[in-house]
Amino acid sequence: MSTPAPTAAQRNRKAQITTIVFAVVILVPSMLGFIGKFIEFTAVFRGEGDGAFAVTPIVNYLLATTGFFCLFGWAVVHGMFSQIEAPKQKMLETEAMLDDLEAKAHHG
């Protein structure tokens, strides 16, 4: 007795779960490292007399974070994360059209 093939919705759900798991596994440790280093730089700046050198990395961290969130927000507002399969489909359709035109040019 064979099991029925998964439906498109089931495959899509599985892909979403896999993506979320990978995002958590990658982003959470990265975020913790980023926040930990930021706290360390802030503590050095506040606690040591020569801690002024820590201002540059603090500003760099803040600028990089602000830039990331601005770009991410811009992408969300402009719909960059909706219909993520559309460019692939358009490319495949264009490729098929070009193949047809090339075949007609060689035979016609």
C-alpha positions in Angstrom: 0.0 0.0 0.0 1.6 3.3 -1.0 1.1 6.6 0.7 -0.4 9.4 -1.3 1.9 12.1 -2.7 2.0 15.3 -0.7 -0.1 18.1 -2.1 1.3 21.4 -3.2 -0.1 23.0 0.1 1.7 20.4 2.2 5.0 20.9 0.3 4.6 24.7 0.7 3.9 24.3 4.4 7.0 22.0 4.8 9.2 24.6 2.9 7.9 27.4 5.2 8.6 25.4 8.3 12.1 24.5 7.0 12.8 28.2 6.2 11.6 29.3 9.7 13.8 26.7 11.4 16.9 27.7 9.4 16.2 31.4 10.0 15.9 30.8 13.8 19.1 28.6 13.8 21.1 31.2 12.0 19.6 34.5 13.1 19.2 33.9 16.9 22.9 33.2 17.5 23.9 36.0 15.2 21.6 38.4 17.1 22.9 37.3 20.5 26.5 37.8 19.3 25.7 41.2 17.9 23.9 42.3 21.1 26.6 40.8 23.3 29.3 42.7 21.5 27.4 45.9 21.5 26.9 45.6 25.3 30.6 44.9 25.8 31.6 48.0 23.7 29.2 50.1 25.7 30.6 48.8 29.0 34.1 49.6 27.9 33.1 53.1 26.8 31.4 53.8 30.2 33.9 52.1 32.5 37.4 52.8 31.2 39.2 56.1 30.9 40.6 55.0 27.5 37.3 53.6 26.5 36.6 56.4 23.9 38.0 54.1 21.2 34.8 52.0 21.6 32.7 54.9 20.2 33.6 54.0 16.7 32.4 50.4 16.8 29.3 51.5 18.6 28.4 54.0 15.9 29.3 51.4 13.2 27.0 48.9 14.8 24.2 51.4 15.1 24.6 52.6 11.5 24.7 49.1 10.1 21.7 48.0 12.1 19.8 51.2 11.1 20.7 50.6 7.4 19.7 47.0 7.5 16.3 47.8 9.0 15.7 50.7 6.5 16.5 48.4 3.6 14.4 45.6 5.0 11.5 48.0 5.6 11.8 49.5 2.1 11.7 45.9 0.7 8.6 45.0 2.7 6.8 48.2 1.8 7.6 47.8 -1.9 6.4 44.2 -2.0 9.7 42.5 -2.5 8.6 39.5 -0.3 5.3 38.9 -2.0 5.1 36.7 -5.0 8.7 35.6 -4.7 8.2 32.9 -7.4 7.1 35.4 -10.0 10.6 36.4 -11.3 11.4 32.7 -11.8 8.2 32.1 -13.7 8.7 35.2 -15.9 12.3 34.1 -16.7 11.1 30.6 -17.7 8.3 32.1 -19.8 10.8 34.4 -21.5 13.2 31.6 -22.1 10.5 29.5 -23.7 9.5 32.4 -25.9 13.1 33.0 -27.0 13.5 29.3 -27.8 10.4 29.3 -29.9 11.6 32.4 -31.8 15.0 30.8 -32.4 13.4 27.6 -33.6 11.1 29.5 -36.0 14.1 31.5 -37.3 16.1 28.3 -38.1 13.1 26.6 -39.7 11.5 29.5 -41.5 
